Amino acid sequence: KNNFNIKTSTVCCYPTDKYFIEVHRDEIFKQIKDLQSFKLIFSAHGLPEKNIKKGDPYQWQVEQTVKSVIKSLNINDLDWILSYQSRVGPLKWIGPSTEDIIIENSKLGKKIVLVPIAFVSEHSETLVELDIEYKELADKNGCKNYIRIPALGTNMNFIKSLTSLVLNKEKNRFSKDL
């Protein structure tokens, strides 16, 4: 718009970055170390199915992150699922729905450990939707223990992950100079 000629670079797509996975693993371990009979629910923001069908890589990227975190947890018979939240409007969205998973597992008497897997900062969808609305939903359906893992935010290992991505951007096949 202003005809600035400034060299920029982008760093894209870090769903399986080593440090990114480690920080998720560490935050989960902090909460589950003494917990029995729980359902680990990875919750990501949903998207309409039509976006995915048009080639949006988001769902695949989230799935790769979850698979990597599960592998790094290295817990036999871990009861986990990936679900999607924040569905609005009449379109068909990717699923399953985080709400449905919370209701189902609360009624089974499972403790809920919820991981905001695709949110790296705290905001309305973590602080309101996950912490207040979904906790109330869990309580209403018989959940006795609802734990929400914090978003990565300013966690030093997350910052290390981002730093590594920037410093090694030439090695990242998704990075490019503009």
Buried (B, 14 or more C-beta within 10 A) or exposed (E): EEEEEEEEEEBEBBBBBEBBBBBBBEBBEEBBEEEEEBBBBBBBBBBBBEBBEEEEEBBEBBBBBBBBBBEBBEEEEEEBBBBBBBBEEEEEBBBBBBBEBBBBBBEEEBBBBBBBBBBBEBEEBBEEBBBEBBBEBBEEBEBEEBBBBBBBEEBEBBBBBBEBBEEEBEEBEEBEEE
